[in-house]
Each structure stands twice: as structure tokens, then as C-alpha cells.
Amino acid sequence: MAALSCRLSDLEFVVAWARMRMGTVPRPFVFTSRTPLLADYRRERAEAAERLRATWGSSLDDGLAAMACPDIRVVITGWRGDERDPRCRIARLAVRSGDRGFVIDQEPGETLWHSVAFTIIAVDALGLAEVVSRTLPEQPAGSLGRLEPRHGDGFDHFYATSPAHEPTYDHDADHWQRFAESRVSGAGVIEIEQGRSRFGPRGITRRRLEWRDLDRDGRYAIVTPDSRPVFEPVDRNRLAALINTEIAEVVRAIKDERV
């Protein structure tokens, strides 16, 4: 497969994706036109289509097909810096189809519903997790160690801020208090899912990771073994390993369907 790395305007991406006949843009992306008049918008779409033909020809076809019908889909959403600033939002899609992998990144616009441009890169399908991890804002692993709730505790610790719940954790109470009281400088969700199932939507295997960056500390992954949130310090390599573990679960489900 030839290497692909391209940057498209928001409208060029919409026009390219229109060939797939699957909505305006794929999840988790957004698009809102800044052109008020329909006639002008149609003209701009025609001009964008001509630019795509002249610049890229058919070289986008593999990436578009993989986005439309992947074996595995990884959806990354989150924020960094100022959660209230739309330009600090993260929206990214990584897909794997056979031996092909693609990562698509949305450059955020002036509101939550606007985008500026989209970057598409071809990657090694087996290295998808490493690429996803590298594309997140760089952070060291958190310094507070692994925080894990006790069995039988139903409290939602991901959103906890009260030191009153410190005794429910096995970890040192001081570490939990520092974790709960630290300013969050970034956070997000990584969803790993089977692209399709012969059993329909109900048969699709879905996995989920979250991350949280603490100011002046570092990054933690939030995993949920046994439906209980566990906060694990992660650097880029460790986060990639966790993503790979979840991808392996989806691959296992795909293989089981083929038996």
C-alpha cells in the first residue's frame, strides 16, 4: 500500500466522504458550513471536488473505504488545556482494515460544531495503538501509583472529589486525596470496537479506556476490570500497551465469528 499523508480542508473532507454515502462525516467528527447561502455552498462543494480530483485522484480511496467499513474502529475524543475552549478539543479516528491502517485527525474550529481541516495518514495496521498513543498530548506517567477501589464499593470514583471517600481505596489515603484534588489538565475516552458483526449491531464487541491528565503530575488511564474503575499511571508506551490489549479482545471476537 502506498504511503498516504494529506491535509484536507473541512469542506474537502466532507466532499470526499460523500462518496461513501454514510452521512456528512464519520463519528466523532463534526462539520458546520460557514457559508450562509445554499447556492454559494453548492459552488464551494463543486470547487472542492475539483481540487480533490486534481490533487489526490484516487489515492484517498483506500482510506475512505477503510473508514466506511473497518475491521476495527478506534474513536478518540477528549480535550487538553481549557475544557471550555472549543479549540482545545480532541477528535480522532483510527481504523484497521486488513493490513491497512489509517488515522484521521480533526483540527477543531471556533465552536464545538465547527472544524478547520482533517489530516489523514496511512499507518501499519499492527502499529495502530502506538500511533494513537503518540498522537495524544505528551505527558509523563502519573506519580501517585495505581489507585484501585475495594470490592463491593458502588461509588462512582471517576468523578469523586471528596476526601470523605478516601477509606474506600486500598492505596495510600494521601495519594487518593492528592489525586482527587489535583487540577485536571486534560481528559478523554478511547473507544475500541468491532467494525461489523454477522450478528448485527448487538454482536459488535466494544471496549473502552479513559485517560486523565493531572496538572504538575502526569497521565492516568482509567480501566474497568470487573466494572470497577482502576486508575493506572501511564506513559505513551504503557497506554499503547493497554490499547493493544483491548484491540486484541476485539480481534479475538472477530476470529470467533469466523469459526
C-alpha positions as CSV (number, residue, x, y, z in Angstrom):
1,M,0.0,0.0,0.0
2,A,1.4,3.4,-1.0
3,A,2.0,5.8,1.9
4,L,-0.6,8.5,2.3
5,S,-0.4,11.7,4.3
6,C,-2.7,14.5,3.4
7,R,-4.4,17.5,4.9
8,L,-7.9,18.4,3.6
9,S,-10.0,21.4,4.4
10,D,-13.2,20.7,6.3
11,L,-15.2,21.0,3.1
12,E,-12.8,18.9,1.1
13,F,-13.2,16.1,3.7
14,V,-17.0,16.3,3.6
15,V,-16.9,16.1,-0.2
16,A,-14.5,13.2,-0.2
17,W,-16.6,11.4,2.4
18,A,-19.8,11.9,0.4
19,R,-18.7,9.1,-1.9
20,M,-19.3,6.7,0.9
21,R,-23.0,7.8,1.3
22,M,-22.8,7.4,5.1
23,G,-23.7,10.8,6.5
24,T,-21.9,14.1,6.4
25,V,-18.8,13.0,8.3
26,P,-17.9,9.8,10.3
27,R,-18.0,9.7,14.1
28,P,-16.6,11.5,16.1
29,F,-16.2,14.4,13.6
30,V,-18.3,17.5,13.1
31,F,-18.9,19.9,10.2
32,T,-20.8,23.2,10.0
33,S,-20.6,25.3,6.9
34,R,-19.7,29.0,7.3
35,T,-21.4,29.9,4.0
36,P,-24.9,31.2,4.6
37,L,-26.3,30.9,1.0
38,L,-27.1,27.5,-0.5
39,A,-26.1,28.5,-4.0
40,D,-22.7,29.6,-2.7
41,Y,-22.3,26.4,-0.7
42,R,-23.0,24.3,-3.7
43,R,-20.4,26.2,-5.7
44,E,-17.8,25.7,-3.0
45,R,-18.5,22.0,-2.9
46,A,-18.0,21.8,-6.7
47,E,-14.7,23.7,-6.4
48,A,-13.6,21.4,-3.5
49,A,-14.5,18.3,-5.6
50,E,-12.4,19.6,-8.5
51,R,-9.4,20.3,-6.2
52,L,-9.7,16.7,-4.8
53,R,-9.6,15.2,-8.3
54,A,-6.7,17.4,-9.4
55,T,-4.6,16.9,-6.2
56,W,-5.4,13.4,-5.0
57,G,-7.1,11.5,-7.8
58,S,-7.9,8.0,-6.4
59,S,-5.2,8.0,-3.7
60,L,-7.8,8.7,-1.0
61,D,-10.0,5.7,-1.9
62,D,-8.3,3.1,0.4
63,G,-8.6,5.4,3.4
64,L,-12.2,6.3,2.7
65,A,-13.1,2.6,2.3
66,A,-11.4,1.7,5.5
67,M,-13.2,4.4,7.4
68,A,-16.5,3.3,6.0
69,C,-16.1,-0.4,6.6
70,P,-13.2,-1.2,9.0
71,D,-12.4,-4.4,10.8
72,I,-11.6,-2.4,13.9
73,R,-12.5,1.2,14.7
74,V,-10.9,3.3,17.4
75,V,-12.6,6.6,18.3
76,I,-10.7,9.1,20.4
77,T,-12.5,12.2,22.0
78,G,-11.3,14.5,24.7
79,W,-9.7,17.8,25.5
80,R,-6.5,19.4,26.7
81,G,-5.8,22.7,28.4
82,D,-9.0,24.6,28.7
83,E,-12.1,22.3,28.5
84,R,-14.3,25.4,27.7
85,D,-12.3,26.3,24.6
86,P,-13.6,24.5,21.5
87,R,-10.1,24.7,20.0
88,C,-8.7,22.5,22.8
89,R,-11.0,19.6,21.8
90,I,-9.6,16.3,20.5
91,A,-11.4,14.3,17.9
92,R,-9.6,11.5,16.2
93,L,-10.5,8.3,14.3
94,A,-8.2,5.3,13.8
95,V,-9.3,2.4,11.6
96,R,-7.8,-1.0,10.7
97,S,-8.9,-2.9,7.6
98,G,-6.8,-6.0,6.7
99,D,-3.2,-4.9,6.6
100,R,-4.2,-1.3,6.2
101,G,-4.4,1.3,9.0
102,F,-5.4,4.9,8.9
103,V,-5.5,7.7,11.5
104,I,-7.7,10.7,10.8
105,D,-7.4,13.9,13.0
106,Q,-9.8,16.8,13.1
107,E,-8.4,20.3,13.7
108,P,-11.0,21.9,15.9
109,G,-12.8,25.1,14.9
110,E,-14.3,28.1,16.6
111,T,-17.2,26.3,18.1
112,L,-17.9,22.7,19.1
113,W,-19.7,22.2,15.8
114,H,-17.0,23.6,13.5
115,S,-13.9,22.1,12.1
116,V,-11.0,23.6,10.2
117,A,-9.3,20.7,8.5
118,F,-8.7,17.0,8.6
119,T,-5.4,15.1,8.4
120,I,-5.3,11.5,7.1
121,I,-2.2,9.3,7.4
122,A,-1.7,5.7,6.5
123,V,0.0,3.6,9.2
124,D,1.0,0.0,9.8
125,A,-2.2,-1.8,10.9
126,L,-0.4,-3.6,13.7
127,G,1.1,-0.4,15.0
128,L,-2.3,1.4,15.3
129,A,-2.2,1.5,19.1
130,E,1.3,3.1,19.2
131,V,0.2,5.8,16.7
132,V,-3.0,6.5,18.7
133,S,-0.9,6.9,21.9
134,R,1.7,9.1,20.2
135,T,-0.9,11.5,18.8
136,L,-2.2,12.4,22.3
137,P,-0.6,15.4,24.0
138,E,2.6,14.1,25.6
139,Q,2.5,13.5,29.3
140,P,4.7,11.6,31.8
141,A,3.1,8.8,33.8
142,G,1.4,10.0,36.9
143,S,3.4,9.8,40.1
144,L,0.8,8.6,42.6
145,G,0.8,4.9,41.8
146,R,-2.1,2.7,41.0
147,L,-5.4,3.6,42.7
148,E,-8.0,0.8,43.0
149,P,-11.3,0.6,44.8
150,R,-12.3,-2.1,47.2
151,H,-14.6,-4.9,46.1
152,G,-18.3,-4.1,46.7
153,D,-17.9,-0.4,46.7
154,G,-20.5,1.1,44.3
155,F,-19.4,4.7,44.4
156,D,-18.5,6.4,41.1
157,H,-14.9,7.3,41.9
158,F,-14.1,8.8,38.5
159,Y,-16.0,11.9,39.4
160,A,-15.2,11.8,43.1
161,T,-13.7,14.9,44.7
162,S,-14.5,14.4,48.3
163,P,-11.7,13.2,50.7
164,A,-14.6,11.5,52.7
165,H,-14.3,8.6,50.3
166,E,-10.6,8.0,50.8
167,P,-11.0,5.0,53.0
168,T,-12.7,3.0,50.2
169,Y,-9.3,2.8,48.4
170,D,-6.6,0.3,49.1
171,H,-4.0,2.9,48.1
172,D,-2.4,5.4,50.5
173,A,-5.1,7.9,51.5
174,D,-2.8,10.8,50.9
175,H,-2.3,9.7,47.3
176,W,-6.0,9.5,46.8
177,Q,-6.6,12.9,48.2
178,R,-3.9,14.4,46.0
179,F,-5.4,12.7,43.0
180,A,-8.9,13.9,43.8
181,E,-7.8,17.5,44.5
182,S,-5.4,17.9,41.6
183,R,-6.4,20.2,38.7
184,V,-7.3,18.2,35.6
185,S,-5.4,19.5,32.5
186,G,-6.8,17.0,30.0
187,A,-9.1,14.0,29.7
188,G,-10.8,11.8,27.2
189,V,-12.1,8.5,26.0
190,I,-10.7,5.8,23.7
191,E,-13.4,3.5,22.3
192,I,-12.3,0.4,20.5
193,E,-14.9,-1.5,18.6
194,Q,-15.5,-4.2,16.1
195,G,-16.4,-2.7,12.7
196,R,-19.2,-5.1,11.9
197,S,-20.6,-8.4,13.1
198,R,-22.5,-11.1,11.4
199,F,-24.9,-11.0,14.3
200,G,-25.8,-7.3,13.6
201,P,-25.3,-4.3,16.0
202,R,-25.9,-6.5,19.1
203,G,-23.0,-8.7,18.2
204,I,-20.4,-5.9,18.0
205,T,-17.7,-6.1,20.6
206,R,-16.9,-2.8,22.3
207,R,-14.1,-1.9,24.6
208,R,-13.3,1.4,26.4
209,L,-10.4,3.2,28.0
210,E,-10.3,6.7,29.5
211,W,-7.4,9.0,30.4
212,R,-7.0,11.8,32.8
213,D,-4.0,14.2,32.9
214,L,-3.3,15.9,36.2
215,D,-1.5,19.3,36.3
216,R,2.1,19.0,37.6
217,D,1.8,15.2,37.8
218,G,1.0,13.2,34.7
219,R,-1.3,10.8,33.0
220,Y,-3.5,8.1,34.3
221,A,-5.5,5.5,32.3
222,I,-8.9,4.5,33.7
223,V,-9.7,0.9,33.1
224,T,-12.7,-1.0,34.4
225,P,-11.9,-4.7,35.1
226,D,-14.9,-6.2,36.9
227,S,-16.8,-2.9,36.2
228,R,-14.7,-1.1,38.8
229,P,-12.6,1.9,37.8
230,V,-8.9,1.5,38.3
231,F,-6.6,4.5,37.8
232,E,-3.2,3.4,36.4
233,P,-0.2,5.7,35.7
234,V,0.7,5.5,32.1
235,D,3.3,7.0,29.7
236,R,2.9,6.7,26.0
237,N,4.3,3.1,25.8
238,R,2.1,1.8,28.6
239,L,-1.0,3.5,27.2
240,A,-0.2,1.9,23.8
241,A,0.1,-1.5,25.5
242,L,-3.4,-1.0,27.2
243,I,-4.9,-0.1,23.8
244,N,-3.3,-3.1,22.2
245,T,-4.8,-5.3,24.9
246,E,-8.3,-4.0,24.1
247,I,-7.7,-4.4,20.3
248,A,-6.7,-8.0,20.9
249,E,-10.0,-8.6,22.6
250,V,-11.8,-7.3,19.5
251,V,-9.6,-9.4,17.2
252,R,-10.5,-12.4,19.3
253,A,-14.2,-11.7,18.8
254,I,-13.7,-11.3,15.1
255,K,-11.9,-14.7,14.9
256,D,-14.6,-16.4,17.0
257,E,-17.2,-15.3,14.5
258,R,-15.3,-16.9,11.7
259,V,-15.2,-20.3,13.4
